[in-house]
Amino acid sequence: MGFIFLPHIQAGLASGAYSHVFKKGTGQMIGMARDKATGRFVGHAIGCVGQTPLLGMNPIAGLTGVISVAQNHHIVGQNKYIIGQNDHIIGQLVHVTRSLGVLQTSMGFIGVGTVANVALGAVSLRQIFKLRQDVEKLGVKIDKGFLDLTSLIQDQGQAIQEQLDRVAEDVKFQQHRLELVKAYGQFRSAMELIKTGLSCDSESIRNADLANARSMLQEALSIYRNPHILDDVQAPGYLRRVECAWLIEHQIARSYSLQNQLGSSSQSLLTLEEHIREDGVEVINRCETEAELDFVGPELLHIHDNDLAFLNVERNQLDWVRSLPPEDKEQLQSLEISNPPASDGELSEEELSQLPAIAQYENFKQKSHPPALCDQIRLMMKPQLRVDCIDYICDRAQQEGHRTLIPQYLNEASEFALANLFHYFQPRDDFPEEETEEIPSQPVARS
């Protein structure tokens, strides 16, 4: 992953006066720069190159948060307080709160049961990015966790309005909505308490507020994870619900880092990564139609290539800070915190129309049938499934005389290649002769 620094630091990196900081052992860039001559930190990254998280999982915000906490602990220890020290953290909290509102609002289009294709198009990966940007620009009101849909669908046409009316009349969705409103209320209260805690010059009060906020986040998470709002929900609705859960879990991890409990924060991020992978496989397992797969597929690819990658960087940053010697930690306390540009993370209309995950999905779709495409995403989200897949391919290849298909080569193969080979060796009558909208259930493995 590439990082973007302030212009003077970029110039120093280009000239060779400064160097990137790497984590020992993994060789992964941390998003920090050092002066080669003195060895001192000169600044942190303010952005990432070519990657945009869907869920607000920004490792830059995480790193600046850790630096700010280190500074606050240093400042509090001297009974000093600097107003505005945590502005960048508070800005991130506002962004995350809006993101949750956007994701939750999309459930008003999707509902609970089988979803009309027109509704899926209205809240696709591209549309979610656009909606989130519009909300931040226009300041659209979020009422009890749901945006004012009237102002958002004016140009969407009659079919969308009819879909919204159908969802609004669905008794089961109304039951879900009541629970989601309650969860969002807990989440927003927790965000406000974190903001209040960050403004305290008393470390004990600050930590008490953050601990109470984390408890409220746990309560909100338990609602989103409640089987009542997950059972009998089709793949698109299930994806939206677990995305809200992932976003809350990420804030729980961040709450630990705001208390300087970096080990707990790192472990929470690792657990979140495991949940995203497991939930991603479950989303694919719930796909029953090609339309549902076309909706969740690009989104899962984007989350895999962006949000999971960002989580990994953020966890490496935390582990790196924990491993620093005392003198380097003191440097962090004196480092100036630089906020990213106001437009950071915003995608242009051209970028929205050319999201890599959408192009990647379309490319896969042209070369695979739906069951194989499902397995490509399963293998990507849960690499452990590769073992069974490779064993099956090797066994069938040996039976049919394909001597080159051996583990040595297959271990290096892409998920795309493995899934297509798996289905190539499946008995011909396992699949319908004519293509239908329904996806036959022939996964590499269910978990």
N, C-alpha and C positions, 0 to 999 in steps of 0.2 A: 504494500500500500504506500503510495506517495503522499507527501505532506506539503502544505503550502505555509510559508512563513511570511513575516513582514518583509517589505522590499529590501531593507538594509541587511537583513539576515540572509535572504535569498541571494543577495549580491555577494555576501561573505562566503556562502556555501559554493557559489559558482567560481569564485576566485581561489578557493582552497584555504582561505583564512579560517573558516569555520568548518566543522564536520558534523555529520549526523550522529546521534547517540543510538547505540544498538544494545539490546538486552543480551547479556552474556548467556551462552548456552543455545539460544534459539536464533540469534543473529537478526532478530526482527527490529525494525526501526521503531523508536518510541515516540517520535514526534517532538524531540528536543534537539537543540544544537549547542555545540561547545566551541569555545575559542581554542584552536589547536595550540597556540603558543602558551596560553595560561592554564588551559584545562577547565576553565570556568564556564558555567552555563550562560548562554547569551540570549536565549529566548525559546519559547515553545511554539508549536505549530498553531495556526489559526484556521486551518481547514485541511481537507483531504482532496486528492486529485481523482476526479472521475467517478466518485462513488457517493451515493446519496441514500441514507437509511430511510426506510419507510416508517419506522417506529420511533424515530427520534433518538436512536442509540448512537450518540455522537461521542467518540473517544476523546475529541478535543475538549468538549465540555467536561468530561470526566477528569482529564489531566489538569485543566485549569482549576477545577474544583478542589483537587487534591493539593495543588500549590496554594490555593487560597486558604484551605484549612490549616496547612502547615504555618502560613503566615498569621492566621487568626490565633492559633495556639501560642505562637511566639508573642503576638501583641497582647493577648489576654494576660499572659504571664507577667507582663510589665504594667498591667492595669491601664492599658491604652486601647482606644477603639477608633478606627478610621471609618467614617461614614462612606457608604458606597463600595466598601471592600468586596461585597458579594453580589454586586449588580449583575455580573455575567451569569451567576448561578440562578438568581431570581428570574432573569430573562429566559433561561432554559426551562425553568419550572412552568412559566407561562406558555411556552411553546409546547411542552409535553401535555399540559392540560387541554390545549386546543386540539392536539393530535388525537387524544382520547375521545373528545367530543365528535371529531370528524369520523373516526372509525365506528363509534357507537351509532351515530346518525345514519350511517350506511345500512344499519340493520333495519331501519324503517323502509328501505327499498327492498331488502332481501326477504325479511320475514322469517318464518320458521320452516315451512315445508318446501315443496318444489317451487323453484323460482322462475318467473318469466324471463326469457332472454333479454328483453328490453331493460329490465331492472338491473341485470348483471352488467350490461353495457354502461349504465348510468353511474355505477360505482366500481368500475374496473380499476386496475392498478394506475393507469394514466389519470383517470378521473379523480382518484383519491388524492394524488399529488396536487392536481389542479385545485381541488376543493380546499385542501389544507392551505395552499398559498392564498386563495381568494379570501378565506376566513381571516388569515393574519393581516391581509391588506385592508379588507373592508371592515374588520372588527365586528363580524356578524355575531349576534347574541347567542350564547349557549344557554338554553333554559332546561335545567335539570338533566344535563348531560346530552341533550338533543338539540341540534341546530334548528333554527327556524327554516323549515323546508320550503315554505311558501316563497321566500326570497331566493332560494337556490335552484328552483326548478322552472322558473318562468319561461326559459327558452328550451325546455326539455321535451315539450310536446304533450299531447293528450294521453298517449299510452303510458307515460311515466306517472301522470296524475292518477290515472285509473289504477295502476299498480299500487300507488301509495294508499288509495282509498281501500283497496282489497286488504292490504296489510293492516290498515287502521281498524278494519272491521273484524279482524281475526282475533278471537278470544284468547287463543294460546299465546299469540304475540303480545297482547295486552298484559298477560300475566308475566311474560318475560320482561316487558318494558318496566313494570313496577319494580322488579328486582334490579334492573339495570339503572334506573333512576336512583335507587337507594345506594347502589355501589358507587355511582358517580359522585353522589353527595359525600360519601366517605372519602373518596379520592380527593375531591376538591378541598375538603376541610383539612386533609392531611397536607396538601400543598400549601395552604395558607399558614398552617402551623409551622411548617418548615421555614417559610419566609420570616415569620415572627421570630423563630428560634435563631435564625442567622443574624438577626439584628441585635441580639442580646450580647452585652459585654461581659455577662457572667457566664463562665464556661459551664457551670453546673446547671443553670437554667436552660442554656442552649442545648445541652445533652439530654435533659429531661424532655424538652419539647420535641427533639428529633426522635427520641425513643417512643414518645406518645404518638407522633405522626406515623412512625413505622407500624405501630399496633393498628392504627386506623387503616393503613394501606393493606395490612394483612386481612382485615375484615372485608375490605373492598374486593381483594383477590379471592377470598373464599366464596363470595357471591358469583363472580365471573366463572369460577371453577365448579360451582354447584351443578350437580348432575341434572337438576331441573331445567337449566338453561343450556344444557349440552345434549341431553338425550333426544333422540328423534329429530335432531336438526341436521339438515342437509349440508353438504360440504361447504358451500359459500358462507352460510350463516355460522357454521362451526369455526371456519377460519377467522371470521370477524370477531367472534367471542374470545377465541384464544389469543388473538392479536392484542385485544384489550388486556388480557391477563398478562401477556409478556411485557407490555408497557409498564404495568404496575409492578411486576417483579423486578424490572430494571430500576424503578425508582426506589424499591426496597434496598437493592444492592447499593445504590447511590447514597441512601441515608446512612449506611454504615461508613462509607468513605468520608461523609461530612462530619462524622464523629472521630475520624482518624483511625477507624477500625478496618484497616486495609485488608487484613487477612480474611475477615468475615465478608467484606465486599467482594473480594476475588472469588471466594467459594460460592457466593450467591450468584455471581455472573456465570460460573461454571455450571451450576444447577440450572440456571435459565437457559443456557445453550442446550443442555440435555432436553429440557422441556420443549424448546422450539423444534428440535429434531424429531422427538417423539410425536408431538402434536402435528407436525408437518406430514408424517407418515399416516397418521389417523385421518387427516383431511383427505389425502389421496384415497385411503380405504373407503371413505364415504362417498366418493364420486360415483354417480350412477349414470350420468349422461355426458356426452361429449361437450355440451355447453358448460356444464359445471367444471369439467377439466380445463376448458379454455379460460375460465375465470380464475381458478385457483392456481393453475400451472405457472403463468408468468409471475404471479405474486410470490409464490414459493421460491422460484428461481431468483427473484430479486432479493428476497430476504436471505437466502443462502449466500449470495454473492456480496451482499452489502451489510445487512444487519449482523449476521453471524461473524463476518469478517471484522466488523467494528467491535463486537463484543470481545473477540480474541485479542485485538489490539488493546482495548481498555483493560483487560485482565493482565496482559503483559506489562502495561504501564504501572498498574498497582503493585505487581510483584517486583518490578524494577525499583520503584520508590522504596518499598520495604527493604530491599537489599542494599540500599545506599549507605555508605559510611557516614558518620555524623557530620563531617565537614561538607559533604555534598548536600545533605539535608539542610544545613545552614544556608547554602547557596540558594536552594529553592525558596527559603523564607525571604530572601532579599530580591528575588527575581520579579521583574515587572510583569503584571498580567495584562495581556493584550487581547482585547475583544475582537472577534471576527467582524468583517464588514457586514453592514446591515443586510446586504443581499445574499450573504453566504448561505448556500444550500438551496437557493431558489432556482428553479428550472425554467428555461425559456420555453415558448410554445414549440419551437423546433426540437428541443431536448425532450419535452414531454411526448412528442410524436415519435421519437426514436429511442425510447428507453431500451437499453441493451437486453434486458430480460425478455421483453416482448419479441424482439428480433430473434433471440436465441430460441425461444419457445416455437416461433413460427418455423424456424429452420429445422428443429427437431420434428415438428409435426409433419413436415413434408417428407421426411425420411422414415417415419415410424407410424404404426397404427396405435390407437388409443391405449390398449393394454400395455404395449411396450413403452409408450410415453409415460404412463403411470409408474412403471418400474424404474425408468430413468430417474424420475424425481424421488422415488423411494430410496434408491441407491445413493443419490446425492445427499438427501437429508439424513440418512442413517447408513454410513459406510460399513457398519458391521454386517449388513446384509450381503455385501460383496462375497463373503466367504462361501455361503450356501450357493450363491449364483455361480461362482467360478467352479465349485465342486460339480454342480450339475452339468455345466457346459463341458468340462473336461471328461466326465463320464460318458456323455452322449457322443462327444467328438471321437473318443477312442473306439466306441462301438461302431461308428460309421466311417472310420478310417481317416479322420482329419488329424494327422499326427502333429501338426504345428500348433494346435490349440492346447497348449500346456500351461500350467500355473505360472511359469517363469514369464510368459508373455502376457497372460491375462491379468496378472497383478498390476500391470502398467496400463491396462486398457481403460478407456473412459467409461463412465456410466452409460453413455449413449451406445457404445459398442457392446458392452456386456448385456444390456437389456435386449438389444436387437438379436444378439447371438442366442440368448436364452429363449426368445420366442421363435427363432429360426428352428431350434431343435424341438420345440413343442410339437406334439402330434398334430397333423394338419386338421383333424376334425375337432380340435379343441376350440376352434374359432368359427364363427358363422361365415358362410360363403359370401353373403352379401353384407355390405357395410350398413350398420344401423346406428341409431342415435345412442342406444344403450351400450354401456361399456361392459363386456364380459369380465367376470372376476377370475383373472389368471395372474395374480401377483407373484413376484419372486418369493416373497415371504410376507406374512402378516405378523404384526407385533402389537 
